[in-house]
Amino acid sequence: MANFSADNARPQIHLLASESDLVADLALRLEHQQPAVAAMLLGEIDRAELYEPDTLPQDAVRLGSDVDFVDENTSQLRKIRLVLPALANIAEGRISILTPMGAALYGLRTGDSIDWPDLDGKSRKIRIVRVLQEGAESEQPSVN
């Protein structure tokens, strides 16, 4: 994996407080299998500004968000939905929060850009073009 430094200028991260706990727990479970992804995700959660559902900016990427982003290295536009691992299906455009790309997108807002390592450890600059929340409600975990 490429060096991932906290020194790089990165945009502010905006997360739901309740959702960040769930995602942090998932990342902690992943630490032994994919330590680099777990560390990146936990680092982003650690530096995030936390919100209640009624105060989270509408264009913040969260679980269930439909996200259009550009890979600045290739100028390719991608459209995905950020989901929990059990719902991930790359062929259908559903990306797990526990992937490098999922971790990179989590908490960003429309217009934000970030440099992030891909699965091969190569740095990619991605820019958020649009965030829609239509799928977000169905992605929220049930609380028992």
C-alpha positions as semicolon CSV with decimal commas, in nm:
position;residue;x (nm);y (nm);z (nm)
1;M;0,000;0,000;0,000
2;A;0,123;0,351;-0,071
3;N;0,222;0,571;0,217
4;F;-0,085;0,737;0,359
5;S;0,010;1,042;0,556
6;A;-0,200;1,254;0,785
7;D;0,018;1,543;0,667
8;N;-0,159;1,550;0,329
9;A;-0,419;1,826;0,314
10;R;-0,751;1,648;0,328
11;P;-1,105;1,779;0,327
12;Q;-1,320;1,783;0,639
13;I;-1,515;1,461;0,699
14;H;-1,886;1,483;0,794
15;L;-2,045;1,176;0,957
16;L;-2,356;1,071;1,143
17;A;-2,250;1,001;1,502
18;S;-2,455;0,680;1,522
19;E;-2,330;0,551;1,187
20;S;-1,964;0,625;1,268
21;D;-1,983;0,386;1,565
22;L;-2,113;0,106;1,342
23;V;-1,846;0,167;1,077
24;A;-1,568;0,191;1,338
25;D;-1,679;-0,146;1,480
26;L;-1,669;-0,300;1,130
27;A;-1,322;-0,155;1,070
28;L;-1,193;-0,291;1,402
29;R;-1,314;-0,639;1,301
30;L;-1,125;-0,600;0,972
31;E;-0,791;-0,503;1,131
32;H;-0,629;-0,848;1,105
33;Q;-0,747;-0,921;0,749
34;Q;-0,696;-0,578;0,591
35;P;-0,498;-0,364;0,833
36;A;-0,430;-0,080;0,586
37;V;-0,798;-0,032;0,496
38;A;-0,903;-0,055;0,862
39;A;-0,640;0,202;0,961
40;M;-0,743;0,443;0,684
41;L;-1,111;0,418;0,774
42;L;-1,050;0,454;1,148
43;G;-0,826;0,753;1,082
44;E;-1,098;0,925;0,880
45;I;-1,360;0,855;1,149
46;D;-1,120;0,988;1,412
47;R;-1,081;1,325;1,240
48;A;-1,448;1,357;1,140
49;E;-1,700;1,613;1,253
50;L;-1,998;1,420;1,393
51;Y;-2,362;1,517;1,342
52;E;-2,711;1,415;1,438
53;P;-2,938;1,312;1,147
54;D;-3,114;1,650;1,130
55;T;-2,787;1,849;1,111
56;L;-2,572;1,637;0,874
57;P;-2,515;1,825;0,546
58;Q;-2,737;1,671;0,277
59;D;-2,443;1,626;0,040
60;A;-2,226;1,431;0,286
61;V;-2,150;1,074;0,173
62;R;-2,287;0,819;0,418
63;L;-2,406;0,460;0,401
64;G;-2,666;0,433;0,127
65;S;-2,559;0,751;-0,053
66;D;-2,555;0,747;-0,431
67;V;-2,226;0,912;-0,527
68;D;-2,094;1,041;-0,860
69;F;-1,719;1,099;-0,851
70;V;-1,436;1,155;-1,095
71;D;-1,105;0,974;-1,083
72;E;-0,884;1,273;-1,166
73;N;-0,602;1,045;-1,290
74;T;-0,819;0,897;-1,566
75;S;-1,101;1,157;-1,591
76;Q;-1,342;0,865;-1,555
77;L;-1,682;0,942;-1,399
78;R;-1,810;0,667;-1,170
79;K;-2,151;0,628;-1,009
80;I;-2,178;0,409;-0,701
81;R;-2,383;0,350;-0,387
82;L;-2,188;0,319;-0,061
83;V;-2,310;0,017;0,135
84;L;-2,238;-0,224;0,417
85;P;-2,021;-0,522;0,314
86;A;-2,312;-0,769;0,295
87;L;-2,486;-0,551;0,032
88;A;-2,179;-0,487;-0,184
89;N;-2,190;-0,587;-0,552
90;I;-1,941;-0,415;-0,776
91;A;-2,126;-0,519;-1,095
92;E;-2,434;-0,335;-0,967
93;G;-2,236;-0,031;-0,850
94;R;-2,264;-0,103;-0,477
95;I;-1,927;-0,041;-0,309
96;S;-1,852;-0,161;0,044
97;I;-1,751;0,090;0,308
98;L;-1,469;-0,157;0,390
99;T;-1,282;-0,106;0,060
100;P;-1,019;0,159;-0,007
101;M;-1,261;0,347;-0,236
102;G;-1,548;0,318;0,013
103;A;-1,327;0,450;0,292
104;A;-1,210;0,735;0,067
105;L;-1,564;0,849;-0,018
106;Y;-1,710;0,820;0,333
107;G;-1,791;1,159;0,483
108;L;-1,687;1,372;0,184
109;R;-1,916;1,635;0,033
110;T;-1,992;1,754;-0,318
111;G;-1,687;1,934;-0,458
112;D;-1,439;1,771;-0,218
113;S;-1,123;1,608;-0,356
114;I;-0,891;1,364;-0,184
115;D;-0,578;1,168;-0,272
116;W;-0,626;0,806;-0,173
117;P;-0,447;0,475;-0,235
118;D;-0,630;0,217;-0,447
119;L;-0,617;-0,162;-0,402
120;D;-0,275;-0,170;-0,572
121;G;-0,139;0,103;-0,345
122;K;-0,129;0,365;-0,620
123;S;-0,243;0,713;-0,527
124;R;-0,564;0,828;-0,693
125;K;-0,718;1,172;-0,670
126;I;-1,095;1,156;-0,659
127;R;-1,342;1,444;-0,668
128;I;-1,705;1,422;-0,556
129;V;-1,941;1,552;-0,825
130;R;-2,281;1,469;-0,674
131;V;-2,429;1,300;-0,367
132;L;-2,790;1,182;-0,343
133;Q;-2,944;1,039;-0,027
134;E;-3,234;0,841;-0,176
135;G;-3,081;0,505;-0,080
136;A;-2,946;0,617;0,254
137;E;-3,256;0,542;0,458
138;S;-3,265;0,175;0,346
139;E;-2,896;0,128;0,435
140;Q;-2,935;0,225;0,800
141;P;-2,887;-0,076;1,029
142;S;-3,182;-0,179;1,238
143;V;-3,140;-0,125;1,609
144;N;-3,265;-0,411;1,822
